[in-house]
């Protein structure tokens, strides 16, 4: 203790100078948007580099498991592409008969996916975040939806050149319009900060009578996620006394404690809609 006090007395001018410099830098960053963005991008780059190195070592030790998961995911994605891109449509034939022709839907062109690897994430905080190893150089953008083969992961909130920060469903700031699959009624889905495997869907009309296990999907009332992306499954139904609606606990489809690879979704259709809005 004596040596510490002696050190402080000896170098108190230097210590005071450093503290004042840090205070000045903090004030500049907080009050100037340009400096704030530059600082966040630099911090993301440094943090991302460290986390990616740590994640690479961990991944090397679990290559067999990761490869197996990737093989299953690729198989599921190929199956989805076949189911979505080819549909049978009726065409009038000989005035009275119908035949079914194959229609190819170019979903890949309007909703391109960009793969990224998760290099760090948390599940035990109120405001969990996910770091991914792709950034603006790889066409990852702010407000881009992020999914994996199981369902919705979150939304990109901050991007640097080579890394990005994703706000996952299990973050108190996350919310999205969601509905029971096959139903036209929707509510607001968010997370209460407790169980990282459960989210909450609020204000569903009580005459819907959902069943345990019903699928919860994105409603489509968003420029980030189109309708139909899986979020989770009804886990428990909670009646609200004196109200005409119910709340649901939703078992999340994504296992956030075992998150390896994700996909950023570029909604090119929304970009065209935004340009029309600006024109008006």
URRA-V567678 format. One record per backbone hydrogen bond with DSSP energy under -0.5 kcal/mol. NH is the residue of the N-H (numbers start at 1). CO is the residue of the C=O. E is the energy in kcal/mol with one decimal. If there is no record, write none. Layout:
BEGIN
nh:co:e
NH:CO:E
NH:CO:E
END
This chain:
BEGIN
nh:co:e
5:1:-2.3
6:2:-2.4
7:3:-2.5
8:4:-2.5
9:5:-2.5
10:6:-2.0
11:7:-2.2
12:9:-0.5
15:11:-2.6
16:12:-2.5
17:13:-2.3
18:14:-2.5
19:15:-2.4
20:16:-2.3
21:17:-2.3
22:18:-2.5
23:19:-2.3
24:20:-2.6
25:21:-2.6
26:22:-2.4
27:23:-2.3
28:24:-2.3
29:25:-2.5
30:26:-2.3
31:27:-1.6
32:28:-0.9
36:32:-2.4
37:33:-2.6
38:34:-2.3
39:35:-2.5
40:36:-2.5
41:37:-2.6
42:38:-2.3
43:39:-2.9
44:40:-2.6
45:41:-2.0
46:42:-2.4
47:43:-2.8
48:44:-2.8
49:45:-2.2
50:46:-2.0
51:47:-2.7
52:48:-2.6
53:49:-1.9
54:50:-2.1
55:51:-2.8
56:52:-2.6
57:53:-1.6
58:54:-1.9
59:55:-3.1
60:56:-2.1
61:57:-1.3
62:58:-0.6
62:59:-1.2
63:60:-0.9
66:62:-2.3
67:63:-2.9
68:64:-1.8
69:65:-2.1
70:66:-2.4
71:67:-2.2
72:68:-2.0
73:69:-2.4
74:70:-2.8
75:71:-1.9
76:72:-2.2
77:73:-2.5
78:74:-2.4
79:75:-1.9
80:76:-2.1
81:77:-2.3
82:78:-2.0
83:79:-2.0
84:80:-2.5
85:81:-2.5
86:82:-0.8
87:103:-1.9
89:101:-2.7
91:99:-3.1
93:97:-4.4
96:94:-1.8
97:93:-1.8
99:91:-2.5
101:89:-2.5
101:99:-0.6
103:87:-3.0
104:102:-0.5
105:85:-2.4
105:103:-0.6
106:104:-0.6
107:105:-2.0
109:106:-0.6
110:106:-1.0
111:107:-2.1
112:266:-0.5
114:264:-2.2
116:262:-2.3
118:260:-3.5
119:131:-2.2
120:131:-1.2
122:129:-1.3
128:125:-0.5
128:170:-0.9
130:166:-2.2
131:120:-3.3
132:164:-2.3
133:117:-1.9
135:161:-0.5
136:160:-2.5
137:161:-2.3
138:135:-1.8
139:136:-1.6
140:135:-2.2
143:156:-3.1
144:141:-1.2
145:265:-0.8
146:154:-2.6
147:263:-2.4
148:151:-2.3
152:230:-2.5
153:146:-2.8
154:146:-1.8
155:167:-2.2
156:144:-2.7
157:165:-2.9
158:165:-1.5
160:163:-2.8
164:132:-1.6
165:158:-3.1
166:130:-3.3
167:155:-3.0
168:166:-0.8
169:153:-2.0
171:169:-1.7
172:126:-2.3
174:171:-2.3
176:189:-1.8
178:187:-2.4
179:217:-2.6
180:185:-0.8
181:215:-3.1
183:180:-2.4
187:178:-2.7
188:202:-1.0
189:176:-3.2
189:187:-0.5
190:200:-2.4
191:174:-0.5
196:194:-0.5
198:195:-1.6
199:250:-2.5
200:190:-3.2
201:248:-2.8
202:188:-2.5
202:200:-0.5
204:246:-2.4
206:244:-1.9
208:205:-1.7
213:234:-2.3
214:211:-2.2
216:232:-3.1
217:179:-2.7
218:229:-2.0
219:177:-1.6
222:220:-1.6
228:218:-2.3
229:226:-0.9
231:216:-3.1
232:216:-1.6
233:251:-2.0
234:214:-2.8
235:249:-3.4
236:249:-1.4
238:247:-3.2
239:237:-0.5
240:245:-1.0
241:239:-0.6
243:240:-2.1
246:204:-3.3
247:238:-2.7
248:201:-3.0
249:236:-2.9
250:199:-3.4
250:248:-0.5
251:233:-3.2
251:249:-0.5
252:197:-2.5
252:250:-0.7
253:231:-2.5
254:231:-0.5
256:254:-1.1
258:255:-1.9
259:256:-0.6
260:258:-0.6
262:116:-2.6
263:147:-3.1
264:114:-2.8
265:145:-2.9
266:112:-2.3
266:264:-0.6
267:265:-0.7
268:110:-1.5
268:266:-1.4
269:110:-0.7
271:267:-1.3
272:268:-1.4
273:269:-1.8
274:270:-3.0
275:271:-1.8
276:272:-1.6
277:273:-2.1
278:274:-2.3
279:275:-1.6
280:276:-1.2
END
